[in-house]
Amino acid sequence: MKSIKLMLTGISLLLLCGCGMQVQKESEATSANESKGNAVIENMMSRRSIRKYKPQAVNRDTMQIILNCGINAPNGQNKQSWEIRVVDNPEFINGLTEVYKKQNPKAAEDPNFKNMFRNASTVVFIANDKSYDLSQIDCGLLGENMILSAWSMGIGSCCLGGPARFMTSTPEAADYLKKLDIPEGYQLLYCIAFGYPDETPAAKPRNAEKFRFID
Ligand SMILES: Cc1cc2nc3c(=O)[nH]c(=O)nc-3n(C[C@H](O)[C@H](O)[C@H](O)COP(=O)(O)O)c2cc1C
């Protein structure tokens, strides 16, 4: 009698395990199917940083949509701890690039070099509120919303730390920084170049070992 009970328990356990595995397999298959043909995921996975653009700036109506997507990003306590400036004025971009070239003469040796913003004709400058410890996260999420919404409309972008660092650390660039009219208490953190892509770069590999599930 005891051995029959043991056998029945064993069978039930096996059935349970099998069932669990089946459920897991089904849910994995469902996840794979859900991501296939999912426009948001496809947009995210196909995005690349673009460093070669067609000459025309992104029209302002389209930029409005991109900016609205940006400010609808999640942000700490809805403080919206950012200030955003859009520049599509060639005089600003080219004038500042001349300052940059003087400091970095090698950059201009590249025959493809047109300007210091990876040759884009529209640049968004993002400043964060220094008084809020999470403002850099707010600004990062704002930027990603802009980048992805732009990509979904065929507009390329490149997140740029270098030019912002140049502007905040080079006295010769001070006039341009001033033109951005960033309020007291905020600092220029980074910029994003936007434009119509003139290249189709391959995906850069990512290291999936950087994420783990902790049981
Ligand atoms: C905070 C930050 C700063 C960056 N600064 C620069 C930069 O100064 N110049 C540049 O060409 N790309 C810059 N990038 C773009 C990265 O090089 C790019 O995102 C990365 O190589 C991955 O390539 P992908 O965007 O095509 O996937 C920056 C990206 C981030 C997030």
The ligand as an SDF file (V2000), in Angstrom:
LIG
                    3D

 31 33  0  0  0  0  0  0  0  0999 V2000
   25.7720   59.7180  -22.6590 C   0  0  0  0  0  0  0  0  0  0  0  0
   26.1550   59.4960  -24.1010 C   0  0  0  0  0  0  0  0  0  0  0  0
   27.1470   60.2610  -24.6770 C   0  0  0  0  0  0  0  0  0  0  0  0
   27.5000   60.0800  -26.0070 C   0  0  0  0  0  0  0  0  0  0  0  0
   28.4140   60.9150  -26.5820 N   0  0  0  0  0  0  0  0  0  0  0  0
   28.7440   60.7560  -27.8850 C   0  0  0  0  0  0  0  0  0  0  0  0
   29.6550   61.6640  -28.5050 C   0  0  0  0  0  0  0  0  0  0  0  0
   30.1480   62.6110  -27.8980 O   0  0  0  0  0  0  0  0  0  0  0  0
   29.9580   61.4610  -29.8130 N   0  0  0  0  0  0  0  0  0  0  0  0
   29.3860   60.4300  -30.5410 C   0  0  0  0  0  0  0  0  0  0  0  0
   29.6750   60.3080  -31.7210 O   0  0  0  0  0  0  0  0  0  0  0  0
   28.5110   59.5700  -29.9650 N   0  0  0  0  0  0  0  0  0  0  0  0
   28.1670   59.7000  -28.6610 C   0  0  0  0  0  0  0  0  0  0  0  0
   27.2560   58.8570  -28.0760 N   0  0  0  0  0  0  0  0  0  0  0  0
   26.6370   57.7680  -28.8730 C   0  0  0  0  0  0  0  0  0  0  0  0
   27.2300   56.4070  -28.5060 C   0  0  0  0  0  0  0  0  0  0  0  0
   28.5450   56.3200  -29.0040 O   0  0  0  0  0  0  0  0  0  0  0  0
   26.3410   55.2720  -29.0740 C   0  0  0  0  0  0  0  0  0  0  0  0
   25.0550   55.3670  -28.5290 O   0  0  0  0  0  0  0  0  0  0  0  0
   26.9260   53.8960  -28.7590 C   0  0  0  0  0  0  0  0  0  0  0  0
   28.1610   53.7080  -29.4070 O   0  0  0  0  0  0  0  0  0  0  0  0
   26.0050   52.7440  -29.1600 C   0  0  0  0  0  0  0  0  0  0  0  0
   25.6920   52.8130  -30.5440 O   0  0  0  0  0  0  0  0  0  0  0  0
   24.1800   52.9020  -31.0410 P   0  0  0  0  0  0  0  0  0  0  0  0
   23.5740   54.1450  -30.4410 O   0  0  0  0  0  0  0  0  0  0  0  0
   24.2460   52.9890  -32.5470 O   0  0  0  0  0  0  0  0  0  0  0  0
   23.4810   51.6750  -30.5830 O   0  0  0  0  0  0  0  0  0  0  0  0
   26.8730   59.0480  -26.7650 C   0  0  0  0  0  0  0  0  0  0  0  0
   25.8740   58.2850  -26.1710 C   0  0  0  0  0  0  0  0  0  0  0  0
   25.5100   58.5050  -24.8730 C   0  0  0  0  0  0  0  0  0  0  0  0
   24.3670   57.6980  -24.2710 C   0  0  0  0  0  0  0  0  0  0  0  0
  1  2  1  0
  2  3  1  0
  2 30  2  0
  3  4  2  0
  4  5  1  0
  4 28  1  0
  5  6  2  0
  6  7  1  0
  6 13  1  0
  7  8  2  0
  7  9  1  0
  9 10  1  0
 10 11  2  0
 10 12  1  0
 12 13  2  0
 13 14  1  0
 14 15  1  0
 14 28  1  0
 15 16  1  0
 16 17  1  0
 16 18  1  0
 18 19  1  0
 18 20  1  0
 20 21  1  0
 20 22  1  0
 22 23  1  0
 23 24  1  0
 24 25  2  0
 24 26  1  0
 24 27  1  0
 28 29  2  0
 29 30  1  0
 30 31  1  0
M  END
$$$$
